[in-house]
Amino acid sequence: EWKPSASAGEWKPPSASSKPLFDARPPMPDGRPPFDAAPPTKPPFDASKPVFDARPPFDAAPPTKPAFDAAPPTKPKFDAAPPTKPAFDARPPVSVGISSKPTSISSIGSKSASISSKKATASISSIGASISSKPAPAPAPAPSAMEEDEDAIDENDPLFVAVLKIAGGDKVKAMKMVGDPDSLMQYPEVVKILEETAGDGSEEDLTAGVSSMDIDDSKPSATPVAMEEEEVAIEEVTDEGDPREHLNLVFIGHVDAGKSTLSGNILYLTDNVDKRTIERYEREAKDRNRESWFLAFIMDTNEEERAKGKTVEVGRAYFDTEVKRYTILDAPGHKNYVPNMIMGASQADVGVLVISARKGEFEAGFEKGGQSREHAMLCKTLGISHMVVVINKMDDPTVNWSKERFDECVTKLRPFLKSCGYMIKKEVKFIPISGLSGANVKDEVDPAACPWWKKSCAAKENNTDKPTLLQLFDSLVISGREASAAVRIPLLDRYTDRGTIAMGKVESGTVRQGQKVIIMPTRQQFKIEGVWANEKPVACARPGENVLIKIGGASVEEIQKGYVVCSMEDPCRAVDKIIASIALVDLPDTLPVFSAGTTAIFHCQCVEEECTVSQIFETTNHKGVVTKNASFAKVGMKVVVKLDIARSIPCDTYDNAPFLGRFTLRNEGKTIAIGKIIKLPPKKV
């Protein structure tokens, strides 16, 4: 025990004025030095606030919050199926026509057995599905799901009692065995129970179950729904169309002959264009310094066509009279657009050859290289049986309704049209008009300006006694239209508008909504969902009508230009080799003679395909001399040849279907031959 020394004397605390040491503390009660005593009233310097790192460890979870990876105690694991919901691929028991109560295994088994009759395996499969409400166990099933399924089972059910007996009283094993029904068929007691319970249950439930299975296993029912809508649409459209006869007029001729102006004036005179629109076109034409073009703007709607004054695409418009209905097809006159002209002429029944009577213009269009000659020849090749020759611009100051100029043009045209195959007296009509002023279009020309025309009509000098152009159109009679024949619709184009819409002309037969057709040459079968004539919905369309048809179930790729819509009973042929009789009318400068190996573009209705002359059978010159197996032919000869076409095309012989048996051969921008198909390869058995 420590005691203070005598020399030190009794220890006394320092005075208040003295400065204590840094570790001076109040003295202990027993007199010991205070350097190791903690002050009772002041805590140590490090006890006044917690140390900077004095907090729970970073990995210690709060006592009231579970760890970040601890699942909530009331929520099953993410891969555990909900106890009351079957697995994602388990169908509800009612979808197979079985009772939704899983407590009666015997009744479930009996209903399943009656559905599959002798196949007890399928019955036990449905039993297992109804008991476990899920297929094979999930990779990590929640224990509570199995427990709830076990609680839902009726342990007094005879079938489950038998399975439990086989499992040796192990309930878990019994549940697994029920989940594998195929393995239970090896136990006779299970088979016996199923046979005893077969025949129980409601027949209505079984019938409903079978029906539901048929729907589940079948394809989606989109098509039947569409068919129901089609039937409704067919019933709604009852319009059989206008009973008046319909004619397609194609206006052809050389550039600047006045085709578009005449077409526009016909529409204006028949009240199909209002006066305000005409005034707007007049202002627009005046701004372009082309005052006489305003009527052409009615047909030439393209900005490029209006700027250049040249028709590029085939214009289409409609007008009617008291007697007939008409479709105007304004064909381009430039030689670069002859394929477009062929497409328009292939739809026409009547050709309107517009000739300019102005000095120099008639000669330019009719001489070699002029489009008046080529257009007239193409029209005959494409099956146009009537030709109306319109001598336009008779009011021009260089003509002034001169009878001499009119007779000069007619005299030069007659022999050429006869060489094209037209019968002049029956099939060709001549009439003088002014397309800009409208003289002799709807109203007869003033006798003071043209005194000779009335006498000429009365004498039928120009194969007509009708003084005006519209009266002449009304007098034309088109023969050969058979409404009861097989359907033939060559397609001009197609587009998509809530389905595939095809455009074409009904050449023969009658097409109706709901009719089943076959498309040649692909031989695909479709159903007609809608028919439009002149853009109006109708129930049917007869020969001569320009129609739009909606082809159900067809894509745009399956319908192409040049295909033919045919009747199911009698489709046309699709071949790539033909024997034809052709007439050589011209040859390009690079091709002096026509021989085997010559290539050209084959135009038949709307088809454009490359072809090659593979063999020449015979030639006939202008004197009628026939040469068998000739090696070549020249211009002016008639030739019987065999043509190999690049791809199969829909066609027919000229005798069976003239509109599918006529064709044209073109090479280097020129029409070199016109012909008709005389023989096709034999049909393949």
C-alpha positions, 0 to 999 in steps of 0.5 A: 500500500502506498503512503506519502513520504515524510519529506513530502509532507501532507499533499494539498490541492493546487490553488484555483489560480494555478494552471493544472497539468493537462492530465490533472484530475480531482484527487481520489478520496483515499489520497492517491495521485489523481493521474489515473482517476477519471473525472466523475462529472466530465466524461473522457474526451472521446466519450462525448460523441460516438467515434466516426466509425461507430455504427453497425457493420456494413453487412449487418441487416437491420433487425426489423428488415430482412436481408437483401436476398431474403424472400418475404416470409409470406411470398413464395419463391420466384419459381414456385407456382401459385398454389391455386393457379395451374402451371403456365401450360396447364389448360383448365379442366373444363376445356376438355369437357371434364368436371371442374371438381378435382375431388371425384377421381372416379367420375373424372376417369369415367368421363375421360374413358367415355370420350376416348372409348378404348384408350384408357391411357388418354383417360388417365392422362386427363385424370392426372391433369385434373388432379394435379392441375399441372404437368410434370413438376416444376424444377423447384416447386413450392412445398405448399403447392403439393400440400394443397393438392393433396388436401384437395384429393378425395381420399375415399375415391376408389381409384385413388385408394387403389393407387395409394394401395399400390404405392404402399400407403405413401401419399407422395408416391401415389401423387407422383404415380397419378401424374404418370398415367401411362405407368398405371396401365400395368396394374389390373386393379386400376384398369378394372376400376376404369372399366367399371366407371366407364359410361358415367357422366353427362353426354352434354359435357362430353360433346362440349369437350370434344367440340372445344378440343376440335377448336383448340386443335384447328387453325385460327378461325380468321378465314371463316369469319371473313367468309361470313363478312363476304356473304353479308357483303354479297347480300348487300350488293344487289345492283346488277349494273346499268342495262345500257350497253357499254363501249370502250373508246381508245383515242389514238393518233400521232403526237399533237393530233388533238386526242386529249383536247377532243376527249376533254371536250366530249366530257365538257359537252356531256356535262361531266366537267363543270364550268368553274373547272374549265375556267381554272384550266383556262387560266392555268393554260394561259399562264403557260402560254398554251391557251388552246391546251385547257381542254387537254388538261381535263385528261392530262392530270400529270404535271409532266404531261401538262408542262410538255403537252404530251400524254404519257399514261393512258387517261381514263374517263366516263360519260354516257348518252341516252343509249349507251355508256362509254369509257374514254381511253386517251392513249399517248401518241409519242413513239416512246410510249407505244407500250402504254398505248398497247395496254390502253388499246387492249381494253378498247372496243372501238378505235378513234383514229384522230388525224390532224388536217392541218398542213404538214401535220397529217403528212408527218403522222401518216408517212413512214415512222409516223404513229398514225400508221402504227397505231391503226395497225396495232388496233386491228391486231389487238382485236378492235373491230370498229375504227372511227377516223376523225379528221380534226382541226378542220376549223384551222385557217389553213383548212377552213372546213375544206372538202378537198383537204378532207377528201385528200386525207380520206383517200390516203387512209382508205388503202392503208386501213384496208391493208391492216385488215379492216373492211372499209365499208362495214368497219371504218367511218370518216367524220370531220370535226373540230375538237377545240370548238366542238363542231360536229362533236355533239352539235352539228357544224354550222352549214354556213361554215361547212355546207357540204357535210350535210349532203355527204351524210345523206349520201353516206359517202363516208360510210355513215349517215350520222352527222355528229360524233356522239350520234355515230358512237351510239349507232355502233353495234358490237358483236361477239360478246357472250355473257354465258361463256367461260369467264376471261378477264385479262388483268391490266394492273393490281394494287392493295386496298384492304385486300388485293384489287385487280383491274381488267376488262371482262372479255367473255362470261359474267363475273359475280361476287362470291364466284370461285375462279382460277388464275392462269398461268399460276393455276391458283384458286381464289374467291371474288369478294367484290366487283366494281364497274366504273368504280361503282359496286355491282353484283355482276359484270358482263362482257365489255365492262372495265371492272375492279375485282377484289380477290380474296386471299391473294397477295399482290405478288400472286396477281400480276399484269397479264394474268387471266382470271378464268372460270374453274370449269374451263380455264385457258391454256398456259404455254411457252411454245406456240405456232403462229401465222404472222405478217411482217410489216417492218424490220429494224435497220440492224435486222435485214431479214427475219430468220430462225434465232430472231428475238423480239418482244411478244405482246398479247393482250397485256402480256409482255415477254421475250420470244425467239423464232425457233423455226420457220415452217413456210413463207408466202410472198405478195404474189402468193408463192408458198415456200416450205421450210424457208430459211428467212423472210422479208417485209411484206411476207406472211410467215408460219413460225414456231415461237419459244417464249421466255415464260409461260403465258396465258393464251388461246388459239385465235379460233377459240378466243380471238382476244387471247389469240392475237399478238404483236412482235416489236423490236428496237421500238418498232412493230415488226409483225402482227399475228395470230396463234393457230396451234398450241402444244398438246395438253399434258395428261 
